[in-house]
Amino acid sequence: MRKISASYIFTGKGKLLKNGILVIDDDGTVIDLIDTKGKLTEISSLEHYNGIICPGFINAHCHLELSYMRGMLDKTKNIVGFVEQMLIKRGGYEGDIFEKIAKADKEMQLNGIVACGDICNTEDSFLIKSKSKITYYNFIEVLGLKENQVSNKIEKAKQIANEAINSNSGIVSITPHASYSVSIPLYDEIKQIAEDNKSIISFHNQESKEEDELFVGEQNELYKFLENFGLNKHTFPITNKSSFESIAQYLPKNNNILLIHNVFTNSNDIKSANKLFPNHYWVFCPKSNLYISNTLPNIELFKNENDKICIGTDSMATNNSLSVINELKVLQNNFKNLSIEQLLQWATLNGAKALQMDNKIGSFEKGKKPGINLIYDINLQELILTEKTKAKRIL
């Protein structure tokens, strides 16, 4: 048994506990959480840390298989520039892809990440995941605009999903990529699979303004690019609504739905999400957003969604680290009203709920085994992250 204390303890939700004490079993299971009301007395075998103790982080959105692409892509002005580079450079790497994946997995562990929602287009990451200390939820991503390829796309996704299951690399679901990259018949197939399996959907949502423009009939740069892959004027209905509102009917209503990025999401979209999807979550990946479009989501619009916000790192293709604490720094630096309690809830309990893992991780509650992170080099007087702030897993 260990007794661990710190300047502050964040339990997963609510206010920080000053000089609180976390009591854990030898295997990391929470036995008790003691609120000392800030008055810490001398206790035998007590470990005390300078900083904030919190549950292990949840990286709600990543592409581990792209870890070999660190530094390969130039910063772009929009999603088209990013995708064009991906198509050119994704297949041209001559090094050891698996070594890069293993290194990235280890980096996440060192940065205090205990669970990860990971997008998979290939089987490349499964062996590393099967040996990792991180719990993975594998989202087998499907995209395709040609209606005559629907059955082939679904069959390929099922093959990858079965490989993930057979390799013991984590939980698996089949999910659509984004509003602009999936035909209506393909949406229908994926929706049926998700409803049948009660699986989670992870969906790239409104990462670019060009996505919304497609559904009001604009033949913009994205439209012209997608024509090369089968897009035509009949692919999507012209709704004169946002991309999210336009495709919402093709997503399962009662499943957990992770909406990723949300850079151009507006207040009407948020109202629609609350009306249509009781189990929706907003996943923000700010460093990736700055890399691709130099734009951040308007976090102020989400002020009433505090229990629905999660944090992701996206991939090494658009990030120089897989660190949740670095993502939180970007948000705090750009949105000064965010409290440390809000940010840490987004990084822990909310992510665990989104991935349906909150019965085991995400908060310091009796019987859970959430991992323990120490956040250090933090401004403890004002309770804000600094440029030097780091996080590490201590259990």
N, C-alpha and C positions, 0 to 999 in steps of 0.2 A: 504493500500500500504506500502511496505517495501523497504528500500534502504540498500543494503548489500555490503560491501567492504571487501577486504582482502589484505594481502601483495601481492598476485597474484591471478588472476582469469584465470582458463582454461576454454575456451568456449565450447570445444568439438573437436576442431581442430585448428592447427596453434599455434602461439606463445602465451606465457603467457602475460596477461595484468597486468602490475604492478600498484597496487593501483586502479584497475578498480572498477566500481560500477555496480552492478546488481539491476535493479528495477523490483520488482515483485508485482503482485496483491495479495490480501489476500488469495486466494486459491492456490498460488504458480505459477500462470501463468506468464511467462516472458513478461514484458512490454517494457523494454529497457535495453541496455547494453552500458555503457559509458566508453570509453577509455580515461582516464585522462592523458595519456602520462606519468604516474608515479607521477604526481603532484596533490596530493589529498588536496583539500581545505575543510574548515569546512562547513559541510552541516547539516541542521536541521534533527534530527532523523536518522542519519546515523549509521548503525551497522558496526563496523570494527573488523575483526578477524586477528589474527596472524597465517599465514599459507597460504594454497592454497584452494580456493573455486573451486569446479568443479561440473558438473552434476552428478546425481545419477549413481552408477555403474550398469553395466549389467553383471550378472553371466551367461555366455553363455553355461555352461555345469555343471549340477549337477544331483545327484540322491537323492532327498529329502527323498524318502521312505526308504533309507538305513541309516538314521540318527541314528537309534538304534545300529548300528554296530561300533560306535566310540570306538577305542581301542581294538576291538575284533580280528583283524587280525595282524599277524606278518609281518614285512617287508620281501619282497621276492626278489629273483634274477631275476625272469621273470614272464610273464603272466600266465604260467601254475601253478606256485606255488600260485599265487593270486586266480585264478579261483578254484583251488582245495579247498582252505580254504573257499571261498565263498559258495561252495556247501555244505560243512560240517556245517558251522556255521550260514548260512542265516536263516534256519528254526528253529534254536534251542533257540531263544531268548524268555524268559518267562516274560519279563517286559511289560510295556505299550508302544507299538510301536507309538501310536498316540501322546502320551506325548512327545516323543523324536522328532517326526516330528514337532510338534508345537514349541518346544524349538529351533530347528534348523532354522525354518522359522523366529522366532523372532531374532535369532542371525544374520541372514542375514540382516534383517531390521536395526538393530543397527549398523551393519558394512557398511551401506550406499548402500545396494543393492536394486534397485527399480524394476528390472525385471530379470527373470531367465528362461533359457531354461532347462527344467527338464525332465529327462528320467523316464519313468513309465513302470514297468512290472506288477504292481498291481493297485488297486484302493485306496490304503492306504492313499495317500496324499491328496486326492481331497477335503475332508471336511475342512481341515486346509487351503488349498489354496483358497477355496471359501470365507473365512473370512479374508484373508491376505491383507496387504497393498501392497504386491509385485505383479506385473503382471507376470503371468506364461504362458509360452508356453509349453504345455505338449506333449512330444514326446513318443508316445506309441510304445515301442520297440519290435521288432519281431526277433526271432532267431529260427532256426530249420534246420537240415541237412537231414532229411528223407523226400523224395519226396512225400510219401503217406500221410504226415501230413500237407501238404500245406494248404488245405482248412480249417482244424481245427485251424491252427495257425492264419490265416487271420480272421476267425470268432471270435476267442477269442480277437484279437486285436481290432476288431470293437466293441465288447461288452464293452471293457475297455474305448474305445474312446467315446462311447455313454454315459457312466457313467460320464466321465469327462465333457462332454457337459451339461448333465442334472444337474450336481452339480454346474455349473457356476464356474468351477475352472480354466478357462483360455482357450486359443486357443489350438487346438488339431491337431496333424498329426500322421500318422502311418509311422514308419521308421525302416530300417534294423539295426541290431546291429553292425556287423563288417564283414570284408572280409572272415573270417574263420568260421563263425557261421551261414551262411544263404545259403541254396541251390539255384541253378540257377532258378528253377521254382518259388521259394518263392521270390527271387529278382524281377522276372518279375511281379508278382502280386503286390508287394509293389510299384514298379515303375509306374504301371498303375494307382494305387490309387493316388499317388502323382501328376502325370500329370493331372488326371481328376480334382483334387481339388486345383491344383497349391499350394500345401502345401510345407513346408520346410522339408528337410531331415537333420537328425543329425546322423553322422556315425563315429564310433570309427575307426580311421585310423592309421595303422602302429604304434601301441602302443608297438609292440615287433618285434624283428628281425625274430622271428619264423614265423610270418605271411608271410613275403616276401619269406621265404624258402619253404613254402608249394607250391608256384606256380612255383618253379623250380624243383619240384619233390622230395624234401628231406622229408623223413619219420622221422621227428625230434620228440622231446618231445611233442610238441603241436599236431602233427599228431597222435601220439600214444594215447594221451589223448582223442582226438576228435573221435577216432574209437569207443569209448564207447557210442557215441551219434549219430552214423550213418555215420561217414565219411568213405569213401573208395576211391580207386584210380580213380574212375569215377566221384566223386562229383564235382571237379573243374578241369578246363583245365590246362595242364602244358604249360605255356606261355613263361617261361624263362624271365619274366618281374616281376616288383614289384607287390605286392598285389594290390596296388592302380591302376596301369595301367591295371592289369588283370581283375578287376571288374568294371572299369569305365563305360563300355558299359551298365551295368545293373542299372545305376543310371540315373535319369531324367536330361536331359541336361540343361534345362532353369530354373529349380527351384533353390531357394536358397539352397545351400548345406553347412552344417557345418561339416568340417572335424576335428575330435576331436583327440587330443594328438600329432600325427605327429612326434613322437620321432625318427623314422627311415626313415622319408621322405627325399628324395634326390633331387638334382637339376632337374633331368629328370621328377620326379613326379610333381614338381612345374610347369615346362613348360607344362606338360600334362594338369594339372588343369586349367591353363590359356587358353589353346587351346580348351578344351572340355567344361568347365563349366564357363560361364561368371559371374555367381553369386555364386562363391565359397568363403568360409571363412575358415581360419585356426584358430582353437581354442586351445590355450595352457593351460594346467593344470599342471604347473611345480612341485608343491608339491606332487601331486599324482604320477607323473612320478618318482620322487626320491624315493617314498615309494615302488612302485612296482618293478622297475628295476634299481634304482639308476642311471638313465640316463636322460638327458634333450635333447629336440630337439636342433638341430643346428640352432639357431636363425639367425645366420649370413647368412644362405642360403636364408632367407626370406626378405632380405633387400629391395627388390623392391616390397614387398607385404604389405607395411605399412597400406594401407587402407583396407586390407583384414584380419587383425589379431585381434582376440578377446581373452578374458580371461575367464577361467572357474575354478571352485574350485574342480570339481569332488565331490565324496561323503565322508561322515564321515568314511566310511570303509577304505579309503586311505588318510585321511587328519585329522588334529586335529583342524581345524577351517574352517568356510565357510566365508572367508575374501578375497576379491579381492585385497586389499592393501597388504596382506601378499604374494599373488602370485606375485605381481609386485616387491616386495622386492627380492624374489628369482631370478627373471629374471635380475634385475639390478645388483645384487651381482655376477651373473655369466656371464653377458654380459655388460661390462663396457661402451660400446659405445652407449647404449640405453639412449635417453634423457627422461626427465620427460614428455615432450610433447608427445612423441611417446607412452610411457606407458599409459598415461591417455587417449589418443585417443583410444587405444585398449580396455580400460576398460569402455569406455562410448559410443561414437558415433558409433564405428565399431560394437559393440555388438548390439546396437539398430537397425542398418541397417541389420545385419545378421538375427535378429528376426522379421524384417519388422515392427519395432515399432518407427522408427526414425521420423515419423510425429508428435510424441507426446513427446518423451524422447530422451536422448542422447546428447543434446547440448543446450546451452543457446541461443535460437532464439525466436524472438517475436511469441507469441501464443502457445509456447510449455510449458509443465508442467513437467520438467525433474527431479524434486527433486534437493536438494542442499546438497552437501557433503563438510565438512571441513576436510582437511588433515593437521594434526598438528604434532608438534615435528619433523619437517623436517629441513634439512640443507638448509636454505634460501639463504645462500651465494653461495653455489655450486649447488643448486637446485637438491639435491639428497635425496632419502629416507634414513633414518637411522634405526637402529635396534629398536629404540623407536617409530618410526613413526606409527601413527594410523589414522584412518578415522572414522568419524561419520556423520550421517545425521542430518542436522540442520533444514531441511524443507522437 
